[in-house]
Amino acid sequence: MAQTIDITGARVHNLKRVDVQVPIGKMVAVAGVSGSGKSSLALGVLYAEGSRRYLEGLSTYTRRRIAQSGEAKLDAIEHVPPALALHQRPSVPGIRSTFGTMSELLNSLRLMTSRLGNYTCPNGHMLDPTPNVALERPVICPVCGAEVQALGAEDLAFNSGGACPTCSGTGIVRTVDDSTLIADPNLTIEQGAVAPWRSLMWSVMVDVCREMGVRTDVPYKDLTDREKEIVLHGPAEKRHIMYHLKKQNRAGEMDFTYFSAARTVLNALDKAKDAKGLKRVEPFIKESPCPDCHGTRLNERARTLPVHGKTLPEQCAMQLDELAQWVQTVPSAMPADMREMAQAIVGEFTRTARRLLELGLGYLTLDRAGSTLSTGERQRIQLARAVRSELTGAMYVLDEPSIGLHPANVDGLLGVMRDLKAQGNTVIVVDHDTRVLRATDWIIEMGPGAGAHGGTVIAQGTVGDVERSPHSLIAPFLASEHSQIVRPQTPADAVFSEGAIEIKTVPLHTVHALDARVPKHRLTVVTGVSGSGKTTLVLESLVPALAAKIADERMPEHVRALDAPGIERVTMIDATPIGANVRSTVATYSGVLDDLRRLYARTEAAKARGLKAGAFSYNTGSLRCPTCDGTGQITLDVQFLPDVDIDCPDCHGTRYSDEAGEITWAPKGGHAPVSLPDLLAMTVDEAREVFAGTSQRRLRAKLDTLHELGIGYMTLGESTPALSGGEAQRLKLASEMGRAQEGTLFVFDEPTIGLHPLDVRTLIGVFQKLIDQGASVLVIEHDLDMIANADWIIDLGPGGGQNGGEIVATGTPAQIAENPLSLTGRYLKLCVE
């Protein structure tokens, strides 16, 4: 049997004909700085080929219904196992998904409630659990002899037989929000006062409304109550109208049914078949818990059947750590003839729950909507499910599984990875966490730089081999657990010398009343395990309260006091993707393209053609490629094979027509003339070389900022939706650099996501620049290097959910490291000693 996966000539993205052997049946880490080619090797080669070759063994009928990866660009790959990938950004679950359904724990609870529940007969007598339910025999009341209709597990599912008929198992009902129906009461109906008629209905509805007896030529606010009621909720009656369509210059008469403003919205909601349709209706809709099931999603029988004193909704409302303890008490509460079955069901539940608890998800409730889970939480659920499948001989590719994990939860992650390996699988992990890297059997380090400066294997071997490699960049971090202090930290007695932001809250969710102080002109890091209250304190309390105070609006109700002298702006920079499609690029988002368009519009070639700056836009300009409409690619439908996105055959991916390539600009210093398409194909660092020494100071400053943020390897024409979370944050930050920041609070949510330890150093340097420019910086973070470089730490906990929600410690890194109450401090102590 082959011992290695043999890759020859891999050239996906920036890989430079990489030849590498990957051990089979081992835990293999792929490391390297951002943009060095880690994901290209792990996902673009190993996963792409492993999944593609497996799917090729299926029928064409089946393959048509499965999303597939394209063939990787390489010379050869041998002995690759079937592959599964756990991506950094799992897809966002639909409205019917919950933590319970995604983890499959709900299956065990439904089975337990169905088989072990205390049924009630038609005459109100409660029955003891009986084997007859599982045996599908009649269940007879021992008191009155009445037969009881038992429920199967499917009858307790809100996605099928157990669904509440009122909300169809979603737990929410959508109703029209009357307060949104009138756009402006000072307008007349003819001027567009009725908002839904402007976006969801034909313009003739104004004429029908007039025939209903409503004056359409006076301001809505001056209408009588009767007229307003007709506008909002009038009956669906037919009226004969004369109409005139101005745009089509056409008139006529017809019978038309009246659609009130509310009915217009409900009609559009009923016809909405996709997200685009729902988005049009959303402004006029409010969601509220279902009045019948109260958000439980279940019908009356399904939500009222108890087992060991708790109904299914009550079980699902418990935190997983509490639920796991309660489930253990169920078998002993059963009759003797039911205990074996109870133990089997509980055993299945416990096996699944154990991994989720080890991965730090014990604070979640099973009824938590899947759409509200973070990407890190969704990825950990995927990981726990992968171990539970007990698959053998596969290759699992994990894309930064340590994202969002407190150091205390990394041990649980490593346990899951070891289990996957023990089951006979190959585990490929792309990560920067040195604890994860040290736990692997083999490391492949990509580099040495990013983009065109990366794409080669600079070191490989065991952890010891890589530590001794003179070419390795990760070696110093593997060899030492100590964090590097790379910025001047403020002494403890001077942390608050520049003032403070102080916030006081009342209890919210599982978070207790808080009283927190954030020093101004300092780097403050908020720490704590998942679910400890970091998001509630910072993103749900401090940020909206500051924004409201600055705008002189009402603060959130749970914020009882806020003192923020001198804070005039709060800027939230998170890891959400930038843009919705390929039209958003690094050049457009950073503003570089605007400067380039103006530059090229001033060239003699452009003036001779009468071209203005707008002509150089690949989105709307006259120079955009007519074949791909400026996207640079076209999609081919090849039936049972996956859809293939290829470079546009006419513009070859440049997004521009041939004419754009004829208009060049000649930089100084002997550099050859370049066209705009040429520049967009360059990396940021390559473009910096082109503009070095030129008079384009504004453009140079933007490129320099991108370089300083550690994203100089990005191509200017690279689509922003494809960027990693860390790259997206740094690109957003670029627009803030270089300006006076006095009175600004910057808030970052885990900015080290996806960053190599060297990149973390760069980011810390950027934060120091913001502070030097007068800003205050507040960071939610798990990375110990970032935490060790803070001026002040606010540590929440001690646990997650009901076991957290308190500020357990505040202080400098040295003070937190010595605080016995701080879980973060235990790990920080290893770094700052």
Secondary structure, 3 states (H helix, E strand, C coil): CCCEEEEEEECCCCCCCEEEEEECCCEEEEECCCCCCHHHHHHHHHHHHHHHHHHCCCCHHHHCCCCCCCCCCCCEEECCCCEEEECCCCCCCCCCCEHHHHHCHHHHHHHHHHHHCCCECCCCCECCCCCCCCCCCCEECCCCCCEECCCCHHHHCCCCCCECCCCCCCCEEEEECHHHCECCCCCECCCCCEHHHHHCCCCCHHHHHHHCCCCCCCEHHHCCHHHHHHHHHCCCCEEEEEEEECCCCEEEEEEEECCCHHHHHHHHHHHCCCHHHHHHHHHHEEEEECCCCCCCCECHHHHHCEECCEEHHHHHCCEHHHHHHHHHCCHHHCCHHHHHHHHHHHHHHHHHHHHHHHCCCCCCECCCEHHHCCHHHHHHHHHHHHHHHCCCCCEEEEECCCCCCCHHHHHHHHHHHHHHHHCCCEEEEECCCHHHHHCCCEEEEEECCCHHHCCEEEEEECHHHHHHCCCCCCHHHHHCCCCCCCCCCCCHHHCCCCCEEEEEECCECCECCCEEEEECCCEEEEECCCCCCHHHHHHHHHHHHHHHHHCCCCCCCCEEEEECCCCCEEEEECCCCCCCCCCCEHHHHHCHHHHHHHHHHCCHHHHHHCCCHHHHCCCCCCCECCCCCCCCEEEECCCCCCCEEEECCCCCCCCECHHHHHCEECCCCCCCCEEHHHHHCCEHHHHHHHHCCCCCHHHHHHHHHHHHCCCCCCECCCEHHHCCHHHHHHHHHHCCCCCCCCCEEEEEECCCCCCCHHHHHHHHHHHHHHHHCCCEEEEECCCHHHHHCCCEEEEEECCCHHHCCEEEEEECHHHHHCCCCCHHHHHHHHHHC
